[in-house]
Amino acid sequence: MEGSHWVNIDILIRVLHDRGHSITVLRSSKSWYIKKNSPYYNSITVPVEKGFNEEYVRPIISKYFEKKRESSSLFNFIQFQAIMSTSVYKTHGISSHMASSIFEDRALIQGLNKSQFDLVLTDPAVSEGILLAHYLKLPLVYHVRWVTSTDGHLAIAPSPVSYIPITYSGLSDKMTFLQRVKNMCFYLFYQFELTFLIQSQYQAVCDKYFEPKVRFHELVQEADIWLMRVNFLFEFPRPTMPNIVHVGGLQCKPAKPLPQDLEDFVQSSGEHGVIIMSLGTLVGELPSDLTEEIAAAFAELPQKVIWRHFGKIPSTLGNNTLLVKWIPQNDLLGHPNTRAFIAHGGTNGLQEAMYHGVPVIGIPIFFDQHDNMVRLTERGSAKLLILNTINRDTFLQALQEVLHETSYKENMQRLSRIHHDQPMKPMDRALFWIEFVMRHKGAVHLRTESYKMPWYSYHSVDVVVFLVSLFSCALLMLLRPLHHAAAPLEDWLLKSRLEPRGAICGGGGETTVAY
């Protein structure tokens, strides 16, 4: 997977190489971030007609921006979901075509088989790695947050929607009745999307290249180890499984010294400090009118600002703002002069902010970013802004609140202390389990067999139906003899009430009859 997914797994690959492992990366000919030549991995390039590259991504993000900035209404919400679903369908179409290209290349498959790899390491947000691991019969390790557009936990662990918010719902784990209704609606919608728009494309690949009765949704759950890129400092508490290993903050590390020119700029901020703004790997530039509003708000601050910015320089830019196309984000967040981080809400950036204890102002744009920000706002360490409400005044107000309300910094520093207070570093956990799978040729003993069960067995629907039927039959059998035994008594009572027992003559010729 491209973008921040690759940036994160690339860090893990470097460390694996340093430990003496040999890594081969399969990339498409349209790769955006994954380079063909590298000093720490070999690469195999798969020719494809379409890829998840800048040419493909930018128009989609432009549509997201356009819709997110419109007024909030049910109609706009439905339109936005339609755009999201269409882009998800196309993305997995690209992925399934790449998988087909791999299996059609007999020379490539023979070469992979001869190489005698020990395992497949993949980000299952797209599924070429899942399919290839099954084809080559190799152990499979996930570096995971999302599995084909579904939250990783939801794909493998029991996930009651009564208190586990579904991605895109924007909810926390404390829901009212109506919020639980909303959460269920989101769950049903995305299960429909997963089944009919996503899995159906990969199932077609399985049907063509694999043995009969191979089900793609079962292949997804067959992974030996799930290296989950979150932890319960960030994620809401929820059920988990023995082969899920939480490695949230794996990419985080102590800050290194900044380049001298950047260090000079940061030091020039004095006691006011510096603000960092970066909207991640996929967002090239904001709409020009929005950059004008943001730049104008920055210009009113005493703090210095380092802004990772692309596109036209805003006319409202102040002398306190430095525009750059690349920033050493981890090193800046770890600098003692940094006061706040303006981010899009991606997992990597938020984990780094928690690691260094820097409060966040979030401007989520798409996918899980809004839900990620909800998790930090619930912990009192971030301020969430909605795109269609941002202007000079609202942006400045949010900045002032985070900078001057001490609770934001205190809460984030508390999260930072908890993050550091663990017996084993996330990277060390990830390395141990990857090498564990290589040593033992898998981790089958940690995998549940529940994924092979049909849904009605998994939820015990068949057991409930059987027990209800059994109870109903027993009840009918019990009531039937009682009914027959009661029939003579009912006849006698009916007869005895209808026959007269005698007559009593009264005065005036009247007769009273007793029955």
C-alpha positions as CSV (number, residue, x, y, z in Angstrom):
1,M,0.0,0.0,0.0
2,E,1.2,3.5,-0.8
3,G,1.4,6.8,1.1
4,S,1.6,6.7,4.9
5,H,1.1,2.9,4.9
6,W,4.3,2.5,3.0
7,V,6.2,5.1,5.1
8,N,5.3,3.1,8.2
9,I,6.2,-0.3,7.0
10,D,9.4,1.0,5.3
11,I,10.7,1.8,8.8
12,L,10.1,-1.8,9.9
13,I,11.8,-3.1,6.8
14,R,14.9,-1.0,7.4
15,V,15.2,-2.5,10.9
16,L,14.7,-6.0,9.6
17,H,17.5,-5.4,7.1
18,D,19.8,-4.2,9.9
19,R,19.2,-7.4,11.8
20,G,20.5,-9.4,8.8
21,H,17.2,-10.3,7.0
22,S,16.9,-10.3,3.2
23,I,13.8,-8.5,2.0
24,T,12.2,-8.5,-1.4
25,V,9.5,-6.0,-2.1
26,L,6.8,-6.5,-4.7
27,R,5.8,-3.2,-6.2
28,S,3.6,-2.1,-9.1
29,S,5.0,-0.3,-12.1
30,K,2.8,2.6,-11.1
31,S,4.2,2.8,-7.5
32,W,4.2,6.3,-6.0
33,Y,6.2,5.9,-2.8
34,I,7.8,2.5,-3.2
35,K,11.1,3.0,-5.0
36,K,12.5,0.4,-7.3
37,N,16.1,0.7,-6.1
38,S,17.0,0.6,-2.4
39,P,20.1,-0.3,-0.3
40,Y,18.0,-2.4,2.1
41,Y,15.6,-4.4,-0.1
42,N,15.4,-6.0,-3.5
43,S,12.4,-5.2,-5.6
44,I,10.3,-6.9,-8.1
45,T,8.1,-4.6,-10.3
46,V,4.8,-5.9,-11.5
47,P,3.6,-4.3,-14.8
48,V,0.1,-2.8,-14.4
49,E,-2.0,-0.3,-16.3
50,K,-3.3,1.5,-13.2
51,G,-1.9,2.1,-9.8
52,F,-2.5,3.8,-6.5
53,N,-0.3,6.8,-7.5
54,E,-0.5,10.6,-7.5
55,E,-2.4,10.7,-10.8
56,Y,-5.1,8.4,-9.3
57,V,-5.2,9.9,-5.8
58,R,-5.3,13.7,-6.4
59,P,-8.7,13.9,-8.2
60,I,-10.3,11.8,-5.5
61,I,-8.9,14.0,-2.8
62,S,-10.2,17.1,-4.7
63,K,-13.7,15.6,-4.7
64,Y,-13.4,14.9,-1.0
65,F,-12.4,18.5,-0.3
66,E,-15.3,19.8,-2.4
67,K,-17.9,17.7,-0.6
68,K,-16.5,18.1,2.9
69,R,-16.6,21.9,2.6
70,E,-20.3,22.0,1.6
71,S,-22.9,22.5,4.3
72,S,-23.8,19.6,6.5
73,S,-27.0,17.9,5.3
74,L,-28.3,14.3,4.8
75,F,-28.1,14.8,1.0
76,N,-24.5,15.9,1.1
77,F,-23.6,13.1,3.5
78,I,-25.1,10.5,1.1
79,Q,-23.2,12.0,-1.8
80,F,-20.0,11.9,0.1
81,Q,-20.5,8.3,1.1
82,A,-21.2,7.5,-2.6
83,I,-17.9,9.1,-3.6
84,M,-16.1,7.2,-0.8
85,S,-17.6,3.9,-1.9
86,T,-16.8,4.5,-5.5
87,S,-13.2,5.3,-4.8
88,V,-12.9,2.2,-2.5
89,Y,-14.4,0.0,-5.2
90,K,-11.9,1.3,-7.8
91,T,-8.9,1.0,-5.4
92,H,-9.6,-2.6,-4.8
93,G,-10.2,-3.2,-8.4
94,I,-6.7,-1.9,-9.1
95,S,-5.4,-4.2,-6.3
96,S,-7.2,-7.3,-7.6
97,H,-5.9,-6.6,-11.2
98,M,-2.3,-6.4,-9.8
99,A,-2.9,-9.8,-8.1
100,S,-4.0,-11.3,-11.4
101,S,-0.9,-9.9,-13.1
102,I,1.2,-11.6,-10.5
103,F,-0.4,-15.0,-11.0
104,E,-0.5,-14.7,-14.8
105,D,3.3,-14.2,-14.8
106,R,4.5,-17.8,-14.7
107,A,8.2,-16.8,-14.6
108,L,7.6,-14.5,-11.6
109,I,5.7,-17.2,-9.7
110,Q,8.4,-19.8,-10.5
111,G,11.1,-17.4,-9.3
112,L,9.2,-16.7,-6.0
113,N,8.8,-20.4,-5.4
114,K,12.5,-21.0,-5.9
115,S,13.5,-18.2,-3.6
116,Q,12.2,-20.2,-0.6
117,F,11.0,-17.2,1.4
118,D,10.2,-17.6,5.1
119,L,7.1,-15.4,5.2
120,V,5.0,-12.8,3.6
121,L,4.8,-9.4,5.4
122,T,2.0,-7.2,4.1
123,D,-0.3,-4.3,4.8
124,P,-3.7,-5.9,4.2
125,A,-5.4,-2.5,3.4
126,V,-5.1,-4.0,-0.1
127,S,-4.9,-7.8,-0.6
128,E,-2.2,-8.8,-3.1
129,G,0.0,-10.0,-0.2
130,I,-2.9,-12.0,1.3
131,L,-3.5,-13.8,-2.0
132,L,0.2,-14.4,-2.7
133,A,0.9,-15.9,0.7
134,H,-1.9,-18.5,0.2
135,Y,-0.6,-19.2,-3.3
136,L,2.9,-19.7,-2.2
137,K,1.8,-21.5,1.0
138,L,3.9,-19.2,3.2
139,P,3.3,-17.9,6.8
140,L,1.6,-14.5,6.8
141,V,2.2,-11.5,9.0
142,Y,0.1,-8.3,8.8
143,H,1.4,-4.8,9.5
144,V,-2.2,-3.6,9.9
145,R,-4.7,-1.0,10.8
146,W,-7.2,-1.6,8.1
147,V,-8.1,-4.9,6.3
148,T,-9.7,-4.1,2.9
149,S,-11.3,-0.9,4.3
150,T,-12.5,-2.6,7.5
151,D,-11.0,-1.9,10.9
152,G,-8.5,-4.7,11.7
153,H,-10.0,-5.6,15.0
154,L,-13.5,-5.8,13.4
155,A,-12.2,-8.3,10.9
156,I,-11.0,-10.8,13.5
157,A,-12.1,-10.1,17.0
158,P,-15.6,-10.0,18.6
159,S,-16.8,-6.4,18.2
160,P,-20.1,-5.6,19.8
161,V,-21.4,-2.5,18.1
162,S,-23.2,-1.4,21.4
163,Y,-19.9,0.1,22.6
164,I,-17.4,-0.2,19.7
165,P,-17.8,2.7,17.3
166,I,-17.6,1.8,13.6
167,T,-15.1,3.7,11.5
168,Y,-16.6,6.8,9.8
169,S,-19.4,7.0,12.5
170,G,-17.4,9.7,14.4
171,L,-18.6,8.1,17.7
172,S,-16.9,7.3,20.9
173,D,-17.3,4.2,23.1
174,K,-20.0,6.0,25.2
175,M,-23.1,6.0,23.0
176,T,-26.7,7.1,23.6
177,F,-29.5,5.0,22.2
178,L,-29.8,7.0,19.0
179,Q,-26.0,6.9,18.6
180,R,-26.1,3.1,18.9
181,V,-28.8,3.1,16.2
182,K,-26.5,5.2,14.0
183,N,-23.6,2.9,14.8
184,M,-25.6,-0.1,13.8
185,C,-26.6,1.6,10.5
186,F,-22.9,2.3,9.7
187,Y,-22.0,-1.3,10.6
188,L,-24.7,-2.7,8.2
189,F,-23.7,-0.3,5.4
190,Y,-20.0,-1.1,5.5
191,Q,-20.7,-4.9,5.8
192,F,-22.7,-4.6,2.6
193,E,-19.9,-2.6,1.0
194,L,-17.3,-5.1,2.2
195,T,-19.2,-8.1,0.9
196,F,-20.5,-6.8,-2.5
197,L,-18.0,-4.1,-3.5
198,I,-14.7,-5.3,-2.1
199,Q,-14.6,-9.0,-1.3
200,S,-16.4,-9.9,-4.5
201,Q,-13.5,-8.6,-6.6
202,Y,-10.9,-10.6,-4.7
203,Q,-13.2,-13.7,-4.6
204,A,-13.2,-13.6,-8.4
205,V,-9.3,-13.9,-8.3
206,C,-9.6,-16.8,-5.8
207,D,-12.1,-18.6,-8.1
208,K,-9.8,-18.2,-11.1
209,Y,-6.4,-19.1,-9.6
210,F,-7.0,-21.1,-6.4
211,E,-8.4,-24.5,-5.6
212,P,-12.2,-24.8,-5.4
213,K,-14.1,-23.5,-2.3
214,V,-11.3,-21.1,-1.2
215,R,-13.1,-18.1,0.4
216,F,-11.4,-14.8,0.4
217,H,-12.8,-13.7,3.7
218,E,-11.3,-16.8,5.3
219,L,-7.9,-16.1,3.7
220,V,-8.0,-12.6,5.4
221,Q,-8.4,-14.2,8.8
222,E,-5.7,-16.9,8.3
223,A,-2.8,-14.5,9.0
224,D,-0.5,-15.9,11.7
225,I,0.3,-12.6,13.4
226,W,-1.5,-9.2,13.2
227,L,0.9,-6.4,14.1
228,M,-1.7,-3.8,15.0
229,R,-0.5,-0.2,14.5
230,V,-2.5,1.1,17.5
231,N,-2.6,0.4,21.2
232,F,-5.2,0.9,23.9
233,L,-3.7,4.3,24.8
234,F,-5.1,5.4,21.4
235,E,-7.8,2.9,20.7
236,F,-11.0,2.5,22.8
237,P,-10.9,-0.7,24.9
238,R,-12.3,-3.6,23.0
239,P,-12.0,-7.4,22.7
240,T,-8.8,-8.7,21.1
241,M,-7.3,-12.1,20.0
242,P,-4.1,-13.9,21.0
243,N,-2.4,-13.4,17.6
244,I,-3.0,-9.6,17.6
245,V,0.2,-7.8,18.8
246,H,-0.3,-4.1,19.5
247,V,2.7,-2.1,18.1
248,G,1.2,1.4,18.2
249,G,3.9,4.0,17.9
250,L,6.3,1.6,16.3
251,Q,7.8,4.3,14.1
252,C,8.3,6.8,17.0
253,K,11.8,7.5,18.3
254,P,13.7,10.2,20.2
255,A,14.2,13.4,18.3
256,K,17.4,14.0,16.4
257,P,19.0,17.5,16.0
258,L,17.3,19.6,13.3
259,P,19.2,21.0,10.3
260,Q,20.9,24.2,11.3
261,D,18.6,26.5,9.3
262,L,15.5,24.9,10.8
263,E,17.0,25.0,14.2
264,D,17.7,28.7,13.9
265,F,14.1,29.4,12.9
266,V,12.8,27.4,15.8
267,Q,15.1,29.1,18.3
268,S,14.0,32.5,17.0
269,S,10.5,31.8,18.4
270,G,11.8,32.6,21.9
271,E,9.4,31.8,24.8
272,H,6.3,31.7,22.5
273,G,7.5,28.5,20.7
274,V,6.7,27.0,17.4
275,I,3.6,25.4,15.7
276,I,3.9,22.6,13.2
277,M,1.4,22.0,10.4
278,S,1.4,19.0,8.1
279,L,-1.5,17.3,6.4
280,G,0.2,14.0,5.6
281,T,1.5,12.1,2.6
282,L,-1.6,12.2,0.3
283,V,-2.8,15.8,0.6
284,G,-0.8,18.0,-1.8
285,E,-2.4,21.3,-1.4
286,L,-5.5,22.9,0.2
287,P,-8.0,25.0,-1.7
288,S,-6.5,28.5,-2.2
289,D,-9.2,30.3,-0.3
290,L,-8.7,28.0,2.7
291,T,-4.9,28.6,2.7
292,E,-5.6,32.3,2.7
293,E,-7.7,32.0,5.8
294,I,-5.2,29.7,7.6
295,A,-2.3,32.0,6.7
296,A,-4.1,35.0,8.0
297,A,-4.8,33.3,11.3
298,F,-1.2,32.3,11.7
299,A,0.0,35.9,11.0
300,E,-1.9,37.0,14.2
301,L,0.1,34.7,16.5
302,P,3.3,35.5,18.4
303,Q,4.4,31.9,17.8
304,K,6.5,30.9,14.8
305,V,4.9,28.4,12.3
306,I,6.5,25.7,10.2
307,W,4.0,24.7,7.5
308,R,4.4,21.8,5.1
309,H,2.8,23.5,2.1
310,F,2.4,22.9,-1.6
311,G,0.9,25.2,-4.2
312,K,0.6,29.0,-4.4
313,I,1.9,31.1,-1.6
314,P,-1.0,32.7,0.2
315,S,-1.1,36.5,0.0
316,T,-1.9,36.7,3.7
317,L,1.3,34.9,4.8
318,G,2.9,36.5,7.8
319,N,6.6,36.9,8.6
320,N,6.3,34.3,11.4
321,T,5.4,31.5,9.0
322,L,7.9,29.3,7.1
323,L,6.6,27.3,4.2
324,V,8.5,24.1,3.4
325,K,7.8,21.1,1.1
326,W,9.3,18.6,3.6
327,I,9.7,18.5,7.3
328,P,11.5,16.2,9.8
329,Q,8.2,15.7,11.5
330,N,9.3,13.4,14.4
331,D,12.3,15.6,15.2
332,L,10.2,18.8,15.2
333,L,7.5,17.2,17.4
334,G,10.3,16.2,19.8
335,H,11.8,19.7,20.0
336,P,11.2,21.4,23.4
337,N,10.0,24.6,21.6
338,T,7.1,22.9,19.8
339,R,3.8,24.0,21.3
340,A,1.1,22.4,19.0
341,F,0.7,20.2,16.0
342,I,-1.9,20.9,13.2
343,A,-2.5,17.5,11.5
344,H,-5.0,15.7,9.3
345,G,-5.5,13.0,11.8
346,G,-3.5,10.2,10.3
347,T,-2.4,7.4,12.6
348,N,1.3,7.9,12.2
349,G,1.3,11.6,13.0
350,L,-1.0,11.3,16.0
351,Q,1.1,8.5,17.4
352,E,4.2,10.7,17.1
353,A,2.4,13.6,18.8
354,M,1.4,11.3,21.7
355,Y,5.0,10.0,21.9
356,H,6.4,13.5,22.3
357,G,3.4,14.9,24.3
358,V,2.4,17.6,21.8
359,P,-1.3,18.6,21.7
360,V,-3.1,18.5,18.3
361,I,-5.5,20.6,16.3
362,G,-7.1,18.2,13.8
363,I,-8.4,18.9,10.3
364,P,-9.6,15.5,9.2
365,I,-10.3,15.0,5.5
366,F,-11.1,11.4,4.7
367,F,-11.1,7.7,5.7
368,D,-10.4,7.1,9.4
369,Q,-9.0,10.6,10.2
370,H,-12.1,12.0,11.8
371,D,-12.4,8.9,14.0
372,N,-8.8,9.1,15.0
373,M,-9.3,12.7,16.1
374,V,-12.4,11.7,18.1
375,R,-10.2,9.3,20.1
376,L,-7.8,12.1,21.1
377,T,-10.5,14.7,21.8
378,E,-12.2,12.2,24.1
379,R,-8.9,12.1,26.0
380,G,-8.8,15.9,26.2
381,S,-5.6,16.2,24.2
382,A,-6.8,17.5,20.9
383,K,-9.2,20.0,19.2
384,L,-11.2,18.8,16.3
385,L,-12.1,21.2,13.4
386,I,-14.6,20.4,10.6
387,L,-13.6,21.6,7.1
388,N,-16.8,23.4,6.3
389,T,-16.5,25.5,9.5
390,I,-12.9,26.7,9.1
391,N,-12.3,30.3,8.5
392,R,-9.8,32.8,9.9
393,D,-11.7,33.3,13.1
394,T,-12.6,29.7,14.0
395,F,-9.1,28.5,13.1
396,L,-7.5,31.3,15.3
397,Q,-9.9,30.5,18.1
398,A,-9.0,26.8,18.1
399,L,-5.3,27.6,18.1
400,Q,-5.6,30.0,21.0
401,E,-7.6,27.5,23.0
402,V,-5.0,24.7,22.5
403,L,-2.1,27.0,23.1
404,H,-3.4,28.7,26.3
405,E,-5.7,26.1,27.9
406,T,-3.2,24.0,29.8
407,S,-5.3,20.9,30.0
408,Y,-4.6,20.0,26.4
409,K,-0.8,19.9,27.0
410,E,-1.2,18.2,30.4
411,N,-3.5,15.5,29.0
412,M,-1.2,14.8,26.0
413,Q,1.9,14.6,28.3
414,R,0.0,12.2,30.5
415,L,-0.6,10.0,27.4
416,S,3.1,10.3,26.5
417,R,4.2,9.1,30.0
418,I,1.9,6.1,29.7
419,H,3.2,5.3,26.2
420,H,6.8,5.3,27.4
421,D,5.9,3.2,30.5
422,Q,5.9,-0.3,28.9
423,P,8.3,-3.2,29.4
424,M,9.1,-3.7,25.7
425,K,9.3,-1.1,22.8
426,P,6.7,-1.6,20.0
427,M,9.5,-2.1,17.5
428,D,11.0,-4.9,19.6
429,R,7.6,-6.6,19.9
430,A,7.1,-6.4,16.1
431,L,10.6,-7.9,15.4
432,F,10.2,-10.7,18.0
433,W,6.9,-11.9,16.5
434,I,8.1,-11.6,12.9
435,E,11.1,-13.8,13.8
436,F,8.9,-16.1,15.9
437,V,6.8,-16.9,12.8
438,M,10.0,-17.5,10.8
439,R,11.4,-19.8,13.5
440,H,8.3,-21.9,13.9
441,K,6.9,-21.7,10.3
442,G,3.8,-19.9,11.4
443,A,1.8,-19.4,14.6
444,V,-1.2,-21.7,14.0
445,H,-1.6,-22.3,17.8
446,L,-2.7,-18.6,18.2
447,R,-5.3,-18.6,15.4
448,T,-8.9,-19.2,16.2
449,E,-10.9,-21.5,13.9
450,S,-14.0,-19.4,14.2
451,Y,-13.3,-17.8,10.7
452,K,-14.2,-21.2,9.1
453,M,-17.6,-21.3,10.7
454,P,-20.7,-20.0,8.8
455,W,-22.3,-16.9,10.3
456,Y,-25.2,-18.8,11.8
457,S,-22.9,-21.2,13.6
458,Y,-20.6,-18.4,14.8
459,H,-23.5,-16.5,16.3
460,S,-25.1,-19.8,17.5
461,V,-28.3,-19.1,15.6
462,D,-28.6,-22.8,14.7
463,V,-28.2,-23.7,18.4
464,V,-30.9,-21.2,19.5
465,V,-33.3,-22.4,16.8
466,F,-32.7,-26.1,17.8
467,L,-33.2,-25.4,21.5
468,V,-36.3,-23.3,20.9
469,S,-37.7,-26.1,18.7
470,L,-36.9,-28.7,21.3
471,F,-38.5,-26.7,24.1
472,S,-41.6,-26.1,21.9
473,C,-42.0,-29.8,21.2
474,A,-41.6,-30.7,24.8
475,L,-44.1,-28.1,25.8
476,L,-46.6,-29.4,23.3
477,M,-46.1,-33.0,24.4
478,L,-46.7,-31.9,28.0
479,L,-49.9,-29.9,27.2
480,R,-51.5,-32.6,25.0
481,P,-52.0,-35.3,27.7
482,L,-53.3,-32.6,30.1
483,H,-55.8,-31.5,27.5
484,H,-57.1,-35.1,27.1
485,A,-57.3,-35.7,30.8
486,A,-59.2,-32.5,31.4
487,A,-61.9,-33.3,28.7
488,P,-64.1,-35.7,30.9
489,L,-64.1,-33.2,33.7
490,E,-65.1,-30.4,31.4
491,D,-68.0,-32.5,30.0
492,W,-69.2,-33.3,33.6
493,L,-69.0,-29.7,34.7
494,L,-70.9,-28.6,31.6
495,K,-73.6,-31.3,32.1
496,S,-74.0,-30.7,35.8
497,R,-74.6,-27.0,35.2
498,L,-77.3,-27.5,32.7
499,E,-79.5,-30.2,34.5
500,P,-82.0,-28.9,37.2
501,R,-81.5,-30.3,40.7
502,G,-85.1,-29.6,41.9
503,A,-87.9,-27.0,42.2
504,I,-89.1,-24.9,45.1
505,C,-92.6,-23.5,45.0
506,G,-93.0,-20.0,46.3
507,G,-95.9,-17.8,47.1
508,G,-98.1,-16.3,44.4
509,G,-97.6,-19.4,42.0
510,E,-94.0,-18.4,41.2
511,T,-91.4,-21.3,40.9
512,T,-87.6,-20.9,41.4
513,V,-85.6,-23.7,39.8
514,A,-82.1,-24.5,41.1
515,Y,-79.5,-25.9,38.7
